[in-house]
Amino acid sequence: MRIIAGRHKGLRLASVGKGDPGAHLRPTTDRTRESLFNVLAGQGHPAGRVLDLFAGTGALGLEALSRGADHATFVEKGRIGTRLIRENLGLARRMDDATLLSCDATRLPPAPAPCDLVFLDPPYGQDLGAPALASALAQGWIAPDALIVWEDSSPQDAPGFAVLSTRRYGDTHVTLLEPTDAP
């Protein structure tokens, strides 16, 4: 696993290999990440502040930082995931512009500032995505014009959000959403 583009292009990240099902770690492949960021670049969406929910290894948030995001907040409650994120932030030397919250993504604390780009990659089949988005919205993590990138095993939607598009990369579906309701 590596950073695809930007300031840290080519940086190898600490990895769990093909994943750790027991820890619900299923890293986004380099190819899917590259395709996803190409879509984001094509939309010209700014990513000043990034929220990476169910962050796992932190690869999505780190890719955003590498491509110019000002700050990334990583939310991961698993021990293995938080260790990998810390290690990867250290490898990229990005500890100063990142925050790691070791907590349940469905019970977020209040946000210090809203985020422009939200990555959501919950464990498949556990129906945690919509509750995590609801928590993020209620706690002020999602800016009114934010873009939400939801990676799951099937296309997704959630109350208070409009689906912009859905793309499929192998067994992974990526749904782009935007908020329609203010908290």
C-alpha positions in Angstrom: 0.0 0.0 0.0 1.4 3.4 -1.0 0.4 7.0 -1.4 -0.6 7.5 -5.1 0.1 11.2 -5.8 1.0 14.6 -4.3 3.6 15.5 -1.7 4.1 12.0 -0.5 3.8 10.1 -3.8 5.2 6.7 -3.6 5.5 6.6 0.2 4.9 3.0 1.4 2.5 2.8 4.2 2.4 0.3 7.0 -0.2 -2.3 6.1 -2.2 -5.3 7.3 -1.6 -7.1 4.0 -4.9 -8.2 2.5 -6.7 -7.2 5.6 -7.6 -8.4 9.0 -11.2 -9.6 9.1 -11.2 -10.0 12.9 -10.3 -6.3 13.3 -12.6 -5.3 10.4 -9.6 -3.9 8.5 -10.1 -4.1 4.7 -7.7 -1.6 3.1 -8.9 0.3 0.0 -6.7 -1.0 -2.8 -4.3 1.4 -4.5 -6.2 1.1 -7.7 -9.5 2.0 -6.1 -8.0 4.9 -4.2 -6.4 6.2 -7.4 -9.7 6.0 -9.3 -11.5 7.6 -6.4 -9.1 10.6 -6.2 -9.2 11.0 -10.0 -13.0 11.4 -9.7 -12.6 13.9 -6.8 -10.0 15.9 -8.8 -12.3 16.0 -11.8 -15.0 17.5 -9.6 -12.6 20.2 -8.4 -13.9 19.8 -4.9 -11.7 21.5 -2.3 -10.5 19.4 0.6 -9.4 21.9 3.3 -10.5 19.7 6.2 -10.9 16.0 5.9 -12.8 13.5 8.1 -11.8 9.8 7.7 -14.4 7.7 9.5 -13.6 4.0 10.1 -10.1 5.0 9.0 -8.5 1.6 9.3 -4.9 2.3 8.1 -5.6 6.0 7.4 -4.7 5.6 3.7 -7.7 7.7 2.4 -7.0 10.6 4.8 -3.3 10.4 4.2 -3.8 10.5 0.4 -5.9 13.6 0.9 -3.2 15.3 3.0 -0.6 14.3 0.3 -2.8 16.0 -2.3 -3.1 19.3 -0.4 -5.7 19.0 2.4 -5.0 21.3 5.3 -6.0 18.9 8.1 -7.3 15.3 8.5 -9.1 13.8 11.4 -9.0 10.0 11.6 -11.6 8.2 13.5 -10.8 4.5 14.4 -11.8 2.6 17.5 -9.8 -0.6 16.8 -6.4 -1.0 18.5 -4.7 -2.4 15.3 -6.2 0.4 13.2 -5.1 3.2 15.6 -1.6 1.7 15.7 -1.4 1.6 11.9 -2.7 5.2 11.6 -0.1 6.5 14.1 2.6 4.6 12.3 1.5 5.9 8.9 1.2 9.5 10.1 4.8 9.1 11.4 6.1 7.7 8.1 4.5 10.7 6.3 5.6 13.2 9.0 2.0 14.5 9.2 1.3 14.4 12.9 1.1 18.2 13.1 -1.8 18.5 10.7 -3.7 15.4 11.7 -5.9 14.3 14.7 -6.5 10.7 15.6 -9.7 10.0 17.6 -9.9 6.5 19.1 -13.7 6.3 19.4 -16.9 4.9 18.0 -17.7 6.6 14.7 -21.4 6.5 15.5 -20.8 8.5 18.7 -18.5 11.3 17.7 -17.6 14.2 20.0 -18.4 17.8 18.9 -16.3 19.0 16.0 -13.7 21.7 16.4 -14.5 22.8 12.8 -16.6 21.3 10.0 -15.0 19.2 7.3 -15.2 19.7 3.5 -14.5 16.1 2.6 -15.7 13.0 4.5 -14.5 9.5 3.8 -16.8 6.7 5.2 -15.5 3.1 5.0 -17.5 1.1 7.6 -17.1 -2.6 8.1 -19.3 -4.3 5.5 -22.6 -5.8 6.5 -22.9 -4.1 9.9 -25.1 -1.1 8.9 -22.8 1.4 10.6 -22.5 4.0 7.8 -25.8 5.8 8.2 -25.5 6.1 12.0 -21.9 7.4 11.6 -23.1 10.0 9.1 -25.9 11.0 11.4 -23.5 11.4 14.3 -21.1 13.4 12.2 -23.8 15.7 11.0 -25.3 16.2 14.4 -21.9 17.0 16.0 -20.9 19.6 13.4 -18.3 17.6 11.5 -19.9 18.0 8.1 -19.8 21.4 6.3 -23.0 22.4 4.4 -21.2 22.0 1.0 -19.2 18.9 2.0 -18.7 15.9 -0.2 -19.1 12.5 1.4 -17.4 9.4 -0.1 -19.0 6.2 1.2 -17.2 2.9 0.4 -19.3 -0.2 1.0 -20.2 -3.6 -0.5 -23.3 -2.1 -2.2 -24.5 1.4 -3.1 -25.6 3.4 -0.1 -27.8 6.3 0.9 -28.7 8.0 4.2 -31.4 10.4 5.4 -30.3 14.0 5.1 -28.0 13.3 2.2 -28.5 13.3 -1.6 -26.7 10.7 -3.7 -24.6 12.3 -6.4 -23.2 9.2 -8.1 -22.2 5.6 -7.4 -19.3 3.8 -8.9 -18.2 0.2 -8.7 -14.6 -1.0 -8.4 -14.7 -4.8 -8.3 -16.6 -5.8 -5.2 -16.5 -2.3 -3.8 -19.1 0.4 -4.4 -18.3 4.1 -3.9 -21.2 6.4 -3.4 -20.7 10.2 -3.5 -23.2 12.2 -1.4 -23.9 15.7 -0.2 -25.8 16.9 2.8 -29.3 18.2 2.3 -30.3 19.0 5.9 -28.6 21.2 8.4 -28.3 19.8 12.0 
